[in-house]
């Protein structure tokens, strides 16, 4: 996992959504000219326009970074006192998805969306959402406390997220059952002096399966804790993390936890292999640091859950985490939007040498649209 640093960003990136699903106007900074772009399936695949436009929500009226306004994505940067609301996220995201469907039509797979919970004392200071030409969605949500250093960290990571515009493709043999990626999210929360938590994931759907009544989904969870001693130079260390995949939160009919991994207890630095059914197996591997990973899952309540305890001083003072996964079967709907699961990441930190606790929690409410 990469080490995260910081950079001072003295400007605000604010996106103005297009006024029509068919036309996009890209204004230059001087306002002397406008470019009218006709959006169709061909141009949607490649078009990414750039404009610069300050707004009343800007940290400063001077724009030194580009603000991007293409038809298929939104990117917002704010400060703590003028944060991004969950309602704004939903509104902007819905416009982007509706525009995609108007131009490209509905994809064969479900469209994945997710909404974060905002804990007390933090605000959303960066947000990004895009939908690729194949209907795969990607989203970033960065939350920070009222601390300039925390906000700067989130702003840097948000820009990194935006810059890695990836063309996502599925693998597998068409006509045969195979897993397709339908969404990937990055969520993080930082609080000075305790540290930070990443709650990232990739969501998959089983395509070309033989069932006309059931659908299967799987999630690859990417969790990491960043201790305060590493991020802020404080005395706060990683203590333990708790991860939860709560499929019982689904409002699909008859959600059933099908598989989860890793199982059992794993202690010490080692490579963990994850394999999820139904067939064909969805697989990946990762290296855990000097920790103990304990499986606490309970299939009777459709819950996959793990606890990861940081054992050594090196593990406690450096970024570390795990990448578990789980899969679930649900009744196949005819259409609409359905909640799929809650994905929760808790980072528990301790003050050294005093055993004082602190917890940072990031939660995704994940849904899919048919």
N, C-alpha and C positions, 0 to 999 in steps of 0.2 A: 504494500500500500504506500502511496506516495506521501512524502512529507509535505505538509501544507505551510506556506509562509504567509506574508502579508505584503500589501502594496498600498500606497496612499492614492486614493482616487479623489480628485477634487472636483468631480463633475457628476452630473446625473444623466442617466440614460432613460429616456421616457419614450414610449411607443405610442403613436397615433394610429389607431386601426383604420383600415380602408372604409370609405363611405359606401362602397357598393361591392357586391360579390363578383362583379364582372369587370370592374375597372380599378386600377391602382394608380395614384398620383404620387410621384417621388419628387418632393420639392428640394431645391438646393438651399444652402445656408443663406444666400443673399436674397432669396425669394424672387430672383429675376426671371426664372424660367421653370416650367413644369414639364414632366414627361408623362404622357398618357400611354399606359401599357394595357393591351388587351389580354386578359387572362383566359387561356384555354388549357386543355389537358397537356399540350406540349410545353407551353410556357410555364405552367405550374411546376413542372418537374425541375426546371432550371432557374426560374426567376428568383432573385433575391436582391431587392432594391435597397438603397441607402438614402436616408435623409437626416437632417439635423434640425431639431425644433425644440427650443426651450418651452417649458410650461410653468404654471404657478406652483407645481409640486417640486420644482427643481431645487436641489441643494444650493445651486448658484445659477445665475442667469448666463454664465459663460459655459458654453458647451465645448469640451475639449475631446470628447470621445464620440464616435458615431452612434446614432440611434437608428436602429434598423426597422423598417416597416414593410416587410414582404407579406404576401397574402396568407402564408401558411405558418406564421409564427408571431409570438409576442415576447418582448423582453423589457422588463421594468427594473429600475434601480431607484430606491428611495432611502431616506434616512429614518431614524428611530421616531422622530416627532411627527413625520408624515408618512406612515407606513402603508403597505399594501394590505387591503382587507381581503378576507376570504370571499366576500361577495363580489369584489372586483375581479378576483381570480376566476370565479365561476362565469361571470359575464364575459370577460375577454376570451376565455377558453371556448365558450359556447359559440361565439362569433366565428372563431377560427375553424372550429369543427363544421359548423353550418356552411361556411364558405367552401371548405374542402368537399363536402357532400354535393353541394351545388355544381361544382366544377368536375369532380372526379367520380361522383357516385359513391355508394357505400362499398367498403371493401368486403371481401368474402369472410374475413374474420371479424370478431367483435372489436370495437374501438375502446381502448383502455383509457380511463381517466382516474385521477386520485385527488382528494382534497385533504389538506393537512389540518391537524388541530394546532391551535396557537396557545401554548401554556401561559400562565400568568407571569408577567414580568419581561416577556420577550415580544418582539414584533417581526413581521415579515418585511425584510428590507431589500429583497431581490426575488424576482420571479421570472421564469422563462417557460414557454410552452411552444412546441412545434408539432406538426403532423406531416410526416413524410409522404411522398407520392403513393406509396404502397399502403397507406393507412396506419402505419406504426406511429405511435405517439411518444414524445419525450418531454420531460418536465423537470424543472429545477425550482426548489423553494429553499431560500436561505433565511434563517431566523437568528436574531441576535438580541442581547440585552442592551441597556442604555449605556453603552461603552463604545467610545470611538474606535478602539482597537478591534473589538468584536465586529463592528459594522464594516470596517475596512477589510477584514478577513473574508466576510461574506461577499463583499463587492468584488474582490479579486477572484474568488471561486466562481461567482456568477459569470464573470467575463470568460473564464476558462471554459465553463460549460457552453457558453454561446459559441465560442471559437471552434469547438470540436463538432462541426456539422458533419455528421456521419451519414452515409447512405446505408440504410439497414436492409438486409436481405434475409429471407428465410432459407432454410436448408431442408432437404428431404426429397423423396420421390413423389411427384404429383400423382394422385390416385391411390396412394398408399398412406396409412396413418403416419403422421410426422408432426413434430412440435414446431410451431411458428411463433416468433416473437411478436407480441402485439403492443408492448409498451415498456419503457424504461424510465425510471424516476430517480432523481437525486435530491435528497432532503438532508439538511444539516441544521444544527442548532449550536450556538456558541454563547457561553456565559463566563464572564471574567469574575473571579479568578479560577473557576473550577475546570473548564476545558470545553471540549466540543464532542458532538456525536454525529456520525453519519448514519442515515437510514435510507440506503439505496436499494433498488431492486430492478430485476428484469422479469416481466410477466409473459407467460407463454400460454398458448391455446393449442389443444390437439386438433389437427386438421385432418380431413379425409378419413375420420374414424367410421366405423361401420354402424354406429348407433344413431337411430333417428329420434331418440328420446332423452339422451344424456349428452352433456358437454363436459370436457375435462380441462382444467386450468392448472398451471404449475408456476411457482414463484421461486426465483433465485434471489435470496436476500443477501445484501452486502453491507455488513455492519462494521463500524470502526469507532473506537474511542480515542480521543486526543487529550491527554492529561494536561492540566493547567501548568505544570512545571515545564512542559514542552512548548505550549502555545504562548503562555503569558509570563513565564519565569516565576510562577508562584510555587508554593509547596504542596499543591494538590496533585494527587496521583490517581491512576486507574485502580479501582478496587474490583468491581465485577460488572458484567453486563447481563441484562435479561432481554430475550427476544421472544416475540409472540406472534404467531400466525393464527388469527382467530377466524376460522371459516364459519363458525356458528353465527357470526354477525351478518352473514349473507342473507339477502331477501329473495334469492333463488329458491325454488322448491327443492327440498330434500338434499341439502349440502352434506357430503360425506367425505371426511378426510381419507384420502386414498393411500398416501405415502408420505414419509418424511425422513430426512437424513441430515446430519449424522445421528445415529442411534447409540445408546449406551453412554459410556464415559471414556473420554480421551484426555490423557494427561501428558504434558510435555510438548516440546517442539516436534511437529510431525506433519506429514502431508495427509490431509483428509480428503477422501474421495466421496462424492455425493452422487447418488443415482436415484432417480424418481420414475415411477410408473404412472400410468399404464404404458405398455409397450407401444413404440420403441422407447427405451430408457432415455431420459434426459439427464445428461451427466456433465459434471465439472469437478475440479479439484482446487484446493487452496492449502496454503501452509499456515498452521496456527503457531503462535509464539509460545512462550513458556507459560501456558495456562492450563486449566482443567475445564473441559467442556462437558456439561452434564445434560443429558436429554431428559426433559420433564414433560414430554408430550402426553396427551390423553385423548385417544381416538373416540372415547365414549361421549366427549363433548366437542368433537371436531376441532381440537386445539393442538397445534404444534408449538412447542415451547422449549427453550434452552436457557441454561445459565452458564456464563463463562467467567471464571475467576482468574485474575491475574496473580501468578504465584511469585515470580522473582522481582527483584528491584528493577532489572532491565525491562521486564514486561510492564511493570507499573509506571515507568517513567517515559515510555515511548508509545507511539500510536500502535494499536493492535485491535484485532477483531476476529470475525468469523463469517462464513458464507454458507449458512444452512439453506435448506429448501424443503418445500412441501407441495403436494398436489391434492386436488379435490375434484370430485364429480358432482354435478348439479343437474337438475331437470332442465331440459332444453326449452327455452321460451320461443315464442313466435316473433317477438320484437320488443322494443323498449329498452330502458336503462335499469340495471339491477346492481345493487351493492354486492360485491364479491367477498371481501374480507377486510378485516382491520389488521394492519401490519404495524407492530409496536416495537420500538427500540429504546431501552432504558440504559443509560450510562450512570453507574454509581461510582462516585469519586470519594477519596478520603484525604484528609489533611494530615501531612506527615510532619512531626511524629505523633501528633495528637489524633486519636481515632474519631475525628468528626466527619459525619457523612454529608454528601450532597448528591442530588440526582438530577439529571437532564433527561427528559423524555420527548421523543419524536414519534408521532402517530400519523399514519396514512389511512384514510378511508378510501378503499379502492373499489371502483365500479367499472362496469363494461356496458357498452351501448351496442345493440343489435340493429 
